[in-house]
Amino acid sequence: ARSSLVGITAFVCLGITLFSFQTKYDFTLCFGVLFVISLALFGFGIVCIFTYSRIMYTIYAGLGALAFSIFLAVDTQLIMGGKRHEISAEDHVFASIMLYLDIVYIFIYLLQLIGDRE
């Protein structure tokens, strides 16, 4: 099951990246929404620490995977450029770290979702 998780993560990340390449919607305008989602996820995580429930843990993992999938779409468009906000070519190290962290967090949250069942 853990080896299939790598494939699931790769499939999800590839799908989000291809979607970010072809869509006309500018995800780089969503920084305010992403900030609010991050704060809500952080607050929900704090609540989950003190009141453990299997359902809350699953919801938290699902919301985390969704949030970092949106972050991956935004970061992909920032790297591609051509939208309202973009990352310059000189910041390629920062850009690669952003993508790496998005993919790792997607993997971690999917692991929480799938690993909880086993």
N, C-alpha and C positions, 0 to 999 in steps of 0.2 A: 504494500500500500504506500509505503514511503517513496519507493522509486517511481510509482505512478504520479506522485505529487509533483515531482520535478517536471514531468511531462505536462501536467495540468497547468502548472505555473508558466511554463514556456508557451503553451497554447494561449493562455489568457493574456500574457504580455505581448505576444506577437499579434494577437487580435486587436488589442488596444492600440498598439503602435501603428498597425495598418489603418485602423479607423482614424487615428490622429492625422495620418498622412493625407487621407482622401476627403475628410469632412471640410465643409465650408465654415462650420462653427468655430469661432475663436475662443478656445478654452483659456487663453492667457488673460482673459478679462475676468476670470472667476476667482481671483485672489481673495476677495472679501468673503465669498461663500466658502472657500477652502479653509479660511481662518476660523470661521464659525463652526464648520464641521470638525476641525481639529480640536477646538475648545470643547465641543460637545462630546467628542470621543474621549478626550482627556478626563472630563468630568464623569462620564459613564464608567471609565476605567477605574477611577478612584472609588466610585460607589461599588463596583464589582469586587474590589479588594476587601471591603468591609462586610459585604453581604453576598457571600458566594451562593450562586444558584446556577445550575446547569443551563437553564434557559438564558439567563442573563449573560453567561460566559459565551454561549453560542451566538447570541445577538451581537455582543461586543466583537467577536471574531469576524462575523459577517460584515459589520459596519466598518471595521478596520480594513478588511480586504477591499471593500467598495471605495473607501476614502483613498487608499493608496493606489487604486486603479485610476481614480480621477487625477491624482497627483502625477501618475505616469503619463496620462494623456496631456496634461498641462506641460510637464517637463519636456515631453517629446516635441510639442509645438514650440516651446521656447528654444530648443536646440535647432529645429528646422528653420526658424525665422520666418519672415514674411507676414507676421501677425503684428498686433499692436505692440506687444512686448517680445523681446528676443534676447538671447545670450550671444555675446560677441564671440568671434572665433578665438580670441585670446584666452577665453575662459573655458577651454575644452576640458581641462582637468576637473574643474568644478562641475561641469555638465555631466561628465562621465560618473562622477561620484553621486550626483543626484539620481541618475538612472539606476545605478547599482543599488542605492538604498531603497528606491521605490520597488525594485524587483525583489530584494531581500525581504522587505516588509510584507509584500504580497505573499511571498512564500511562507513567512512566519504565521500570518493570519490564516492562510489556507491550512497550514499544519495544525493550528489550533482547532479549526473547524473539523477537519478530517480525523485528526489524532484523537479528538474527544470521543469519537464513535468507537474507537478500538479499545 
